[in-house]
Amino acid sequence: MREVSIAVIDDQPVLVEGLVQVFRSSGDCTVVATGGGLQDALAIAQERQPDLLIVDLALSGSTLKAISTVASKHPEIKIIAFTAASSMDFAVSVLEAGARAYVSKTCSADELIRAARAVMAGETYVSQSLASGVIAALRQASVRKRALQALKLTVREEQIVQLLLLGRPNKEIAARLGISEKTVKHYMTILMQKLNVTNRVEAVIAAQKLDPRFTSRTPAHPADLSCWN
């Protein structure tokens, strides 16, 4: 196996030095660059193009956006998320953003090396201490996604959602669509039942998740939505 080039991004110099020593002792990995922030991660990915990029998820800024950017611009770079977080939903978001591994900072040096080798072999790796929770969360996320994809809004329901996203009250929605306010309320009741939500704010959020077209609109402020009749 050829030597694997690795970049480490973490804002704790002592931890970075420790990771450098861990990979140096592995015999088949070498750290070619280090950084302390997300801008460093983007620059190193562009300039050095390491095989592996290890990113601390607690860095200031949007780590999910940075991971997604590197994954889309440099698909040949495999990303390991290194974290002290225990949120399973966040783990799902990190993996969906493009990370190939989700590794706990409490792991042993041997496990970190195993994770690096697994990722280089084309596998997805999750720390043993987090694996069962992450797998369950991934399963739930998959179920939610399939359920949303299975929902289909009628043309009239889509029209109402688009007007909701623009912050239009029932009276204006009725006037624009040429229907009565009572009919608008009827459609809203059906929408909330179909989307399994309890109020208009949740309906808008669920509709945005259901169909990417709705996210291009500017949603009304929640305070405006919640007070509509």
N, C-alpha and C positions, 0 to 999 in steps of 0.2 A: 504494500500500500504506500502510495506517495505521501510525502509530508503535507499535512493540512495546514493552510494558512488561516490564522484566526485574528480577529480584531475584538477588543474588549472595550465596552463603553459603560463606565460607571463613575460616579462622582466621588467615590471613596478611594483615594490613592492606595491605602493599605490593602483594601480588597483587590484592587487591580493588580498590585504586585503579587498578592497571593495566587491569583488566577494565572499570572504569567509563570510562576514557579510550578503550578500544577500541570500546566500544559507542556512546559519544558521537560518535566520528568516523565511525560507519557511516552516519549520516544518517537512519536509520529505526528506531533502537532507543534506548531511554533506560532507565537504571537508576533504579528508583523506590525500592529498598530494599536494604540490605545487612545481613548478620549474620555472626556468628562461630561458631555452633553449630547443632546439629540442632533445639534448641528454638526458636531464631530462625527456622529454616526453617518449622516448623509454625505459629508465630505469624504470620509474614509471609504464608504461604499463606492463613491464615484471615482476616487483617485487610486485607491489600492485594490479594490475588488477582491477582498479576501474570500476564502471558501466559506468561512463561518463568521457570523457577526453576533456576538453575545451582548445583549442589551439589558441594562437594569431598567425595570419597569417603573421605578420610583423617581426617575429623572424629571426635572421640571419641564413642563410642556406636554404636548400630546404624543405619548409614546405609540399609541395605536396608529396615529396618522404617519408617524415616522416609519413604523414597521411596514405599513401598507405602501408607503412611497418606495422604500427600498425593495420590497417584494415585487412591485410592479415594474420598476425601472431596471432592477438587477435580479431577475428571477434565478440566475445562477448562484446567487449568494444565499446561503441557508441561514436563517435567523433563529437564535436560541434566546427565548425570553427568560431572564434571570430575575427571580422575584422573591420578596418576603410576603407578598399578598396571599390571602387564602380564599378570596372570592372566586367561586366556581364560574359564575356568570362572566366575570372579567376574564377568566382563563379562556372561556369560549370565544369571547371577543378578540383576544390576542391571537388565538389560533386561526380564527376567521380572517383576521387582518393579514395573515401571511407567515406568522412564526411557525417553525417546524418543530419546536420543542418548548415546553413550559417547565422550567426547572426551579425547584425551591432552593433558596439560599442556605437552607439547613442541610442540603445534601452533602454527601461525602465527596472527596476528590475523585474517588473511583467512579461514583455515579455520574459526575459531571463529564468525565472522559467517556463513559459509556454512552451518555446522551449525545456527545459530539460525534462519536463513531456511528451511532444509530442514524443520526440525521444525515451524515455523509453517505450512508448506505441507502438513503432514500426513504427512511422510515420517519414516522412522527413519534416523538418521545415526550412522555409526561412523568414527572417525578413519582416514584412509587408511593410516597406519602400523600400525593394528591390525585393519583390515578383514578380511584373509584369515584370520587366526587366529580372530577372533570368529565369522566365518561358518562355519568348520570346527567350532568348538565348539558353535555353535547346531545344526548338522546332527547332531552326535553326540548332543547332549542330546535332540533330537527323536527320534532312533532309539531311545535308551534309554527314553524315555517311551512310545513306541509299543510297544516290546517288553514293558514292564511291564504296559501296559494289555491286551496280548494274553493275558497269563497269567491263568488262572482257577484258584482254589483250590477244592477240594471242600469240602463242609460239614464233614467230619471234619478236614480240614487247617486250616480256619478256626478250628475249636474248639481245636485244639492250639496254634495261633499265639496265640489269646487267652489261653490258660493260660500260655504261655511269657512273654507280656508281663506277666503277673501274678507271674512268678517261681516258678512251681510246678515241682517236680522231676518226673522221669519217673514215679516211684511214685504221686504224687498225681494226675498227669494220667491215668494208667491207671485209678486208682480212681474218679475223677470221671466218666470216659467209659465205664466198665464194660468196659475192654479190658485186655489184658496189657501189661506193660512191654515185652515183645518187640515187640508190635504198635506201641507208641508209637515205639520205635526205628526200626521199619520206615517209619512215616509220616515221621519226621524225615529219614531217608535220601532219601525221595521229595521232600520239601520242599526239601532242599538241592540236589538235582539240578534240580528245576523252577525254583528261584530262582537257579541258577548261583552258589552260594556254597559255602564250604568248612567253615563252622562255625555254631554256633547263634546267635552274636552277629550274624553277617552275615545269617542267615536272618531274624532279628527286624527288622533294619534294612531289608532288602529288602521284607519284608511290609508294613512301615509305608509305604514308598514306593508299594507296589502298591495299597494300599487305605486311604483316609483314615480309615476306621472304626477301624483299628488304632492310630492316633495318639492316640485319646482315652484309651487305657489308659496306666497308668504302667509303663514298661518296667522289668524287673529290672536290677539293676546288672550290667554286663558280667562282673565277676569271678564273680558267681553263675552266670551263663549258661555261662561257659566251663568250669566244673568239673563240670557235670552229666554223668551217665553216659547 
